[in-house]
Amino acid sequence: MPAADCAALTLVLRDIPVNRVRSVRRLSDARLLQWTAVPALPEVHRGAVDPRGELVIAMTEDDAAGLCPVFAVDLAPPQARLSTRRLTP
């Protein structure tokens, strides 16, 4: 197989809550893809609980082939915010 046929590609998604990414998959066959999450430095420096940043998805040319490949990014739900209100019986 020529090297060009298995060249690595990346897809970068920005402004993603990077700590909540659980998986990335190609929808056509549900195959899991490798990914790396990179929080934005300003978010890290200000101590953001749910920092946003870039999600870098690694894929092959086969993953990106087709008329319109579709990918799913599974995110965990945001942390429940604790109420400061006192509940009375």
Buried (B, 14 or more C-beta within 10 A) or exposed (E): EEEEEEEEEEBEBEEBBBBBBEEBBBEEEEEEBEBEBBBBEEBEEEEBEEBBBBBBBBBEEEBEEEEEBEBEBEBEEEEEEEEEEEEEE
